[in-house]
Structure formats: C-alpha cells, structure tokens
C-alpha cells in the first residue's frame, strides 16, 4: 500500500521570489497558447498579450507566416502595439518614439534619431519568439532552444486525430484571486467533485475516469467513449487545457498576473447552430465559478499562516503529485 505524499510547502503559493523564478524557468521556457490562427488572417493582423509578465505580439507577415516578438522596442522599451487584436500597415511602429520595424522584426527606421557614430540599425532588430501552430491553435515559446510544439503536444494530437474543425466561437474570462498552481492543482484533482461540483459528480463516467500522465500532458478520459462525443479533459504543461463536453470543444488557458492573481480564459468552438452548445457552455461556466470559489478560499487559508504542508492521496491525487514534481524539476533545473 503506497504511503501518502507530502504536498509542496505553503511558500510555493505565496512567495514573490518563487513567482519570479517561475516566470524565468517555467513560463519563459514552455509552449503557451496565444490565439486562434483564424483570428489573424490578413497581412498586418496582430494579437498582443502579456504572459506571466512578458509582453508579446504575434503578427502575420507579407508571406502569410505568423511571426512572434516581445512587444518591446529596442530603443527605450516602448510598446510596439496596444494589447489585444489589431492591424498594422506595413510595419510595427513603436508607440513611444515611432521606431519602425518590419514584420520580420528588422529595424527599418529609427525615426528622428539622427546621425550617431557606430549606430547600425541591423544591430537593433526586435527580440524574436517562436511561433508554431497545432490544429488551428497558435502557441508561442520564448525559448529559442525549446523542443518543437508537436513533441510536447503529441499525446493530444493522437487523441484528436478524428476531430473535425469547429468554427463558431464564444469567449469567457474569469479573474481568480489565487496562485496559478492552486488553480491547476484543483483542475488535476478529481477528488473534489462531490464537494465542489455536485452536478458534475452525478454525470455518467465522472467517477470512472482513466487518468494518464504522458510527457507534458495529463489526460482524463471516460473509458470506451469516443473523444468526439464527450468525456475527455486534457491538460498541457504549464497552463493550457482542452475538454470535450456535449459536442463542444472548450479551450481553457491561464494568464498569470501575479503570485496570487490569475485570469482563466475560455474559448468555445462548436458547429454553427449546434443545439447542445448553450447547455455545454452554461455547464462549463458553472464549473469554473465553483472552481474559482474554492481556489480563492484555499488561497486565503494559505495566506492565513496556519497551514504549512499537507498530504496527497496516492489513489486520488496522483496527477497533483505529478504536477508538483514537475514544478520542482523546473525550478531546480
């Protein structure tokens, strides 16, 4: 009989210094979802976001290729574009001093800078980031030496081999006052269904999920049910998940704001005029609200100064233990 597993220490969920290390060793070195490919269709279309404090922008160039950069001008760190979606005409232009960059990141014009000995525009291209696409979903990685996206996402690719494209879209946003790991550990824990999600706990297959950790993916599946129907929830390190429920595909990803501030973003993809999508979206939003409530209460208790460490059930919380070990490896590496 396996022994209980000791949880991570409480400082892991509160200490700003640990959060700084997570930014550098986790979020600057992993594949993270940024947008749908269909959102950037024309030359100059861009999407800018902030991932764990890193301002980034993805833009479609003249050849139709998506390019990624830090949203930081090389002159005096001004922003190239405002946050969100937009379109720029022929160049990325810094909003501070109007330096102009091509879609390839090269500095085309140091507007108004004047003559300066030794200054060469070729030395001041934008800081680039990697961009790769999987089944219409755009991911970025700040680490030029990272493994290809498909290597990380292969277990998901295998499960979605027969999945048809969904085109209709609905977005939802949920700010949650908790550390990002509190929220992820809640997602990876099927132990809390009856206490937090009584409606979900009674659904067919909810108590008989197969749980497997493969590489950087955790898969929760109802046995003997096709992925295109329902009964799959899969999470990709460190902050992205897909689930299929009542015919709708839900993308869930986190935007890490601070040590105790997380934003959960949802995108729902479904067939146009799908009669079951409203019920699926309503159920998903209810579950997220329930998860948000318990995560905020847990964070408050972690901050209270009483709890130090706890225990994980080997049979019920193996995925949580796996995640905590993955965080340990990233921070120590």
HELIX and SHEET records of a PDB file:
HELIX    1   1 UNK A   10  UNK A   13  5                                   4    
HELIX    2   2 UNK A   16  UNK A   22  1                                   7    
HELIX    3   3 UNK A   23  UNK A   27  3                                   5    
HELIX    4   4 UNK A   37  UNK A   39  5                                   3    
HELIX    5   5 UNK A  121  UNK A  123  5                                   3    
HELIX    6   6 UNK A  149  UNK A  159  1                                  11    
HELIX    7   7 UNK A  180  UNK A  187  1                                   8    
HELIX    8   8 UNK A  190  UNK A  192  5                                   3    
HELIX    9   9 UNK A  193  UNK A  196  1                                   4    
HELIX   10  10 UNK A  198  UNK A  201  1                                   4    
HELIX   11  11 UNK A  277  UNK A  303  1                                  27    
HELIX   12  12 UNK A  318  UNK A  332  1                                  15    
SHEET    1   A 2 UNK A   5  UNK A   6  0                                        
SHEET    2   A 2 UNK A 311  UNK A 312 -1                                        
SHEET    1   B 7 UNK A  32  UNK A  36  0                                        
SHEET    2   B 7 UNK A 137  UNK A 141 -1                                        
SHEET    3   B 7 UNK A 128  UNK A 134 -1                                        
SHEET    4   B 7 UNK A  66  UNK A  70 -1                                        
SHEET    5   B 7 UNK A  54  UNK A  60 -1                                        
SHEET    6   B 7 UNK A  45  UNK A  51 -1                                        
SHEET    7   B 7 UNK A  84  UNK A  87 -1                                        
SHEET    1   C 3 UNK A  92  UNK A  93  0                                        
SHEET    2   C 3 UNK A 100  UNK A 101 -1                                        
SHEET    3   C 3 UNK A 107  UNK A 109 -1                                        
SHEET    1   D 7 UNK A 168  UNK A 176  0                                        
SHEET    2   D 7 UNK A 261  UNK A 270 -1                                        
SHEET    3   D 7 UNK A 248  UNK A 258 -1                                        
SHEET    4   D 7 UNK A 240  UNK A 245 -1                                        
SHEET    5   D 7 UNK A 232  UNK A 236 -1                                        
SHEET    6   D 7 UNK A 217  UNK A 222 -1                                        
SHEET    7   D 7 UNK A 209  UNK A 214 -1                                        
END                                                                             
